[in-house]
Amino acid sequence: QVQLVESGGGLVQAGGSLSLSCVASRSILSILHMGWYRQAPGKQRELVANITMSGDTNYPDSVRGRFTVSRDKDKNVLYLQMNSLKPQATAVYYCHARPRWPPRDFWGQGTQVTVSS
């Protein structure tokens, strides 16, 4: 099992920055890939950023160049630095993990990010 606890959400003005953290209950070295997803009201959950066990990162075009995912393997923490935020980034942000075992998805409880115009 993997428990994920997010923090760092809040209210920020458009153009501002926000940083999210996700603490994992086990070594993230055993996790194939971790990432951040978001879900706005009435919309499907979508990928925001992903990082593999080897450190490769992946971003959708909508956030590339403004968002950065990183991790601290000693502290078992995943981060998401969000810059130049836009109102359409308003959503609940979820931390995601897919370990080697058990081979299934784990999710955090989510943290609200609100970007005002």
HUMO-V737049 format. One record per residue. RES is the residue in one small letter. SS is DSSP state (helix for helix, strand for strand, loop for the rest). BURIAL is b if it has 9 or more other ideal C-beta (glycine too) atoms within 8 Angstrom, else e. D_FIRST is the distance of its C-alpha to the first C-alpha in whole Angstrom. Layout:
res->RES ss->SS burial->BURIAL d_first->D_FIRST
res->RES ss->SS burial->BURIAL d_first->D_FIRST
This chain:
res->q ss->loop burial->e d_first->0
res->v ss->loop burial->b d_first->4
res->q ss->loop burial->e d_first->7
res->l ss->strand burial->b d_first->10
res->v ss->strand burial->b d_first->13
res->e ss->strand burial->b d_first->16
res->s ss->strand burial->b d_first->20
res->g ss->loop burial->b d_first->23
res->g ss->loop burial->b d_first->25
res->g ss->strand burial->e d_first->28
res->l ss->strand burial->e d_first->32
res->v ss->strand burial->b d_first->33
res->q ss->strand burial->e d_first->37
res->a ss->loop burial->b d_first->37
res->g ss->loop burial->e d_first->37
res->g ss->loop burial->e d_first->35
res->s ss->loop burial->b d_first->32
res->l ss->strand burial->b d_first->29
res->s ss->strand burial->b d_first->26
res->l ss->strand burial->b d_first->22
res->s ss->strand burial->b d_first->19
res->c ss->strand burial->b d_first->15
res->v ss->strand burial->b d_first->14
res->a ss->strand burial->b d_first->10
res->s ss->loop burial->e d_first->8
res->r ss->loop burial->b d_first->8
res->s ss->loop burial->e d_first->11
res->i ss->helix burial->b d_first->12
res->l ss->helix burial->e d_first->14
res->s ss->helix burial->e d_first->11
res->i ss->strand burial->b d_first->11
res->l ss->strand burial->e d_first->14
res->h ss->strand burial->b d_first->15
res->m ss->strand burial->b d_first->14
res->g ss->strand burial->b d_first->17
res->w ss->strand burial->b d_first->18
res->y ss->strand burial->b d_first->20
res->r ss->strand burial->b d_first->22
res->q ss->strand burial->b d_first->24
res->a ss->loop burial->b d_first->27
res->p ss->loop burial->e d_first->29
res->g ss->loop burial->e d_first->30
res->k ss->loop burial->e d_first->28
res->q ss->loop burial->e d_first->25
res->r ss->loop burial->e d_first->22
res->e ss->strand burial->b d_first->23
res->l ss->strand burial->b d_first->22
res->v ss->strand burial->b d_first->23
res->a ss->strand burial->b d_first->22
res->n ss->strand burial->b d_first->20
res->i ss->strand burial->b d_first->19
res->t ss->strand burial->b d_first->18
res->m ss->loop burial->e d_first->17
res->s ss->loop burial->e d_first->21
res->g ss->loop burial->e d_first->22
res->d ss->loop burial->e d_first->23
res->t ss->strand burial->b d_first->24
res->n ss->strand burial->b d_first->24
res->y ss->strand burial->b d_first->26
res->p ss->loop burial->e d_first->28
res->d ss->loop burial->e d_first->32
res->s ss->loop burial->e d_first->32
res->v ss->loop burial->b d_first->30
res->r ss->strand burial->e d_first->31
res->g ss->loop burial->e d_first->33
res->r ss->loop burial->e d_first->32
res->f ss->strand burial->b d_first->28
res->t ss->strand burial->e d_first->26
res->v ss->strand burial->b d_first->23
res->s ss->strand burial->e d_first->22
res->r ss->strand burial->b d_first->19
res->d ss->strand burial->e d_first->20
res->k ss->loop burial->e d_first->18
res->d ss->loop burial->e d_first->19
res->k ss->loop burial->e d_first->18
res->n ss->loop burial->b d_first->14
res->v ss->strand burial->b d_first->16
res->l ss->strand burial->b d_first->17
res->y ss->strand burial->b d_first->20
res->l ss->strand burial->b d_first->23
res->q ss->strand burial->b d_first->26
res->m ss->strand burial->b d_first->28
res->n ss->loop burial->e d_first->32
res->s ss->loop burial->e d_first->35
res->l ss->loop burial->b d_first->33
res->k ss->loop burial->e d_first->35
res->p ss->helix burial->e d_first->35
res->q ss->helix burial->e d_first->33
res->a ss->helix burial->b d_first->30
res->t ss->loop burial->e d_first->29
res->a ss->strand burial->b d_first->26
res->v ss->strand burial->b d_first->23
res->y ss->strand burial->b d_first->21
res->y ss->strand burial->b d_first->17
res->c ss->strand burial->b d_first->15
res->h ss->strand burial->b d_first->13
res->a ss->strand burial->b d_first->10
res->r ss->strand burial->b d_first->10
res->p ss->strand burial->b d_first->9
res->r ss->loop burial->e d_first->11
res->w ss->loop burial->e d_first->8
res->p ss->loop burial->e d_first->7
res->p ss->loop burial->e d_first->10
res->r ss->loop burial->e d_first->9
res->d ss->strand burial->e d_first->10
res->f ss->strand burial->b d_first->8
res->w ss->strand burial->b d_first->11
res->g ss->loop burial->b d_first->12
res->q ss->loop burial->e d_first->15
res->g ss->loop burial->b d_first->18
res->t ss->strand burial->b d_first->21
res->q ss->strand burial->b d_first->24
res->v ss->strand burial->b d_first->27
res->t ss->strand burial->e d_first->30
res->v ss->strand burial->b d_first->33
res->s ss->strand burial->e d_first->36
res->s ss->loop burial->e d_first->39
